[in-house]
Amino acid sequence: MQFRNRNTIIASAFILLVVAAGTAAGVPYWKAQTAKSNELPPLPEPERVSENDMRILEELGGVLKKIDSLNAFETAGSIRVSDPDEGEQSLEYHYAKRDSLSYYKLGQQETLSNGKIVVMADHYAEKLFVTPAGQTPKAGFMPAGDQLAAFLTGEGYAIRKSETDGMRYIELTRPNHINYKVYRIGYDDAGLVRESFIRMTDISHPLDTSRDRIIRTSADRWIVGRPPTDLFDIYRLIKEEGGSYVPMPAYQHYDIILTQ
C-alpha cells in the first residue's frame, strides 16, 4: 500500500527515534502557519518551568541523546496512520546504522548509504536513484533540558510523565496547537524508544479534533550493536560499469536516475 503523503510518514518514522529534533526542525514552518491562522487564541505568556517538569525534560533529553549517540544499532517496527480522509493505513519500517553506513526501509522504498553514495530503490515505481552522500550529521545535536523547556513552554505544552507495565511515557499536550496537539513517546528501562503517538492538527480546521491525523509508531525490534555488513551493501542494487552506475541483473528492468 502506498501512502499519499509519504513525507509525513517518513518524518514520523524518524520521530520515533528523535521526536524532539523533529519538533525543533519544524518550528520556523509551523510558526509561519500559526501567523496565517486567525482561528486560534494567542499563546499564553510562558510560565516558569517547575522543578518536576524540568526533571522530566532532562530525562527526555537524556533518552534522545542516547539514541542520537549510538554508532551501531538496528530497529524495526510499524507506522500506522489514521486520517479522516484516507482512512487507516500502515507501513513496516527497518532502520540500521553502523558508523558511516546507514540503511532505511519504509514500505517498498529502501535507502542505503556507504558514506560515499546514497542509493534509493523505489520498488513500487521500479526506479533507482543514485546520488553522492552528503555530510553525515554528528551525534550530540539534541537540545539540553533547559532548551527543551524554553521551547515547549513557549509553545504552551503541558508536560506529563507516567509509567505502565515497565514502560515510561512522556507526553506533551496542548489541545489547540496549530501543529501537534499531542506528542507521546514510550521507552523501556534501557532508554530505547519503543513507541510514539502524535496527534497532528488539520491546519485548515485547527479546532475540529475530528479532522486530526493520528500517527502511531512502534518499534518491535531494537538491537544495539553492529548490524550485518550485507544490509548496507549498495552493490546488490547497482554496479559500476563504463564510469557510471547500472542496475544489477535482478533490477535490470528498473530505471536508474543519477543526481548530483
Salt bridges, closest charged atoms under 4 A:
GLU59 OE1 - LYS161 NZ 2.73
GLU59 OE2 - ARG168 NH1 3.89
GLU74 OE2 - HIS94 NE2 2.70
GLU74 OE2 - ARG221 NH1 3.53
ASP83 OD2 - ARG213 NH2 2.54
ASP85 OD2 - ARG211 NH2 2.89
GLU88 OE2 - ARG80 NH1 3.30
ASP99 OD2 - ARG226 NH1 3.38
GLU110 OE1 - HIS123 NE2 2.74
GLU110 OE2 - ARG236 NH2 2.97
GLU126 OE2 - HIS253 NE2 3.67
GLU155 OE2 - LYS31 NZ 3.94
GLU155 OE1 - HIS177 NE2 2.68
GLU171 OE2 - ARG160 NH2 3.62
GLU171 OE1 - ARG184 NH1 2.76
ASP188 OD2 - ARG194 NE 2.92
ASP189 OD1 - ARG168 NH2 3.93
ASP202 OD2 - ARG211 NE 3.31
ASP212 OD1 - LYS181 NZ 2.93
ASP212 OD2 - ARG199 NH1 3.20
GLU241 OE1 - LYS239 NZ 3.68
ASP255 OD2 - LYS127 NZ 3.35
